[in-house]
């Protein structure tokens, strides 16, 4: 079967009548509720979930095996109306009223346009209480021009905002700031590290912090 979107289409939510917040406080045991160490200590985690595949580059290594296939109950935000999506996100952030927040992009889905990436640049400029981390399958060496443009813009934002915009590139084996699948590459001492949460060396992401730190080690993840 050829997928173009989530297999759980009934859980794609049209934001014109979605009565809940788009940014949600973390209830994920693996992620944790807040950052417990480092420069972002006590920042509370908030998550954003888009629609897998519909917002992702089609050359993603996990296109057909996306872990969203095992998440039937996740509320996926419809990104087809980009302005509506970003206006809802902006309102949710404004309603935090200056509370420190680490936003995890994206539980499902990906950066789907250059203008959407630049929206997060505006957020970081407007709200100094916000930090962002996550992963993207967009790649500067992709055969897809759109993916290359998005990846280039993400790199620019990381250089501008440093750890406040920590988006690692998935399966970019030449990039030290990447997050790679154990199915693609195994950890190499001194170059990469297997996710400490998955190895149960630390209880959750909030207690770890490697993914948004300035470490030049690639992070390796066991496939979900």
C-alpha positions, 0 to 999 in steps of 0.5 A: 500500500502507498501511503500519503497521509496518516492511516488514522484519517478520523483523527485529523482535526480541522482547526476551525472547530477544534475546541482544545489547545493545539500546543499540549502540556506533555503527558508523555512518560518518555518526554517527561513534564519539564526539563530537569537540568541545564540552561532550560531547567524548569521549562515545561514541555509542550508538544505539537502533533501534525499529520504524519506523511501529509507534512513530511518529505516523501523520501523519509526513511521511515515513510511507511514504517512511521511510528504514527502507525501505532498511535491511533488516538493522537490528535493530529492538527490539520496543516492544510491551512497554514495560516490557521495553524500558525494563528492557533499556535501563536495564540496558545503561546501568547496565553502562556503569559511568559511561562517558560516552555520547551516546545517539542516539534513534532510528535508526528509530522514535520516542517512542511514549508519554508514559511512555516519554519520562518514562523518559528523564527518569529516565535523565538523573536517575539517570545524569549520564554520559548525554546524549541527542539525536535527532529526533521526528515528534511535534508539539505542533500535531498533530491527534493528541492522543497526538502532542501530549502526547508532544511537550509532554513532550519540550519539558518535558524539554528545558527541564529538561535542556538540551543533555543532552536535545536532541530536535529536532522534525521539520518543525515550521517555526515551531520554531527547535529543529527538523530539517526536510526539504529536501522541505518547506523550503529553508535560509534564511540566518540562520534555518536551515542545511543539514546540514554532514555531508550537504554534506561540510563535516565528516566526521561528526556527532561532528565537527559537534555542531549538532543537540545544541547550543544554536543557534537555527538549524533544521537542514535535511536532504536526504531519505535 
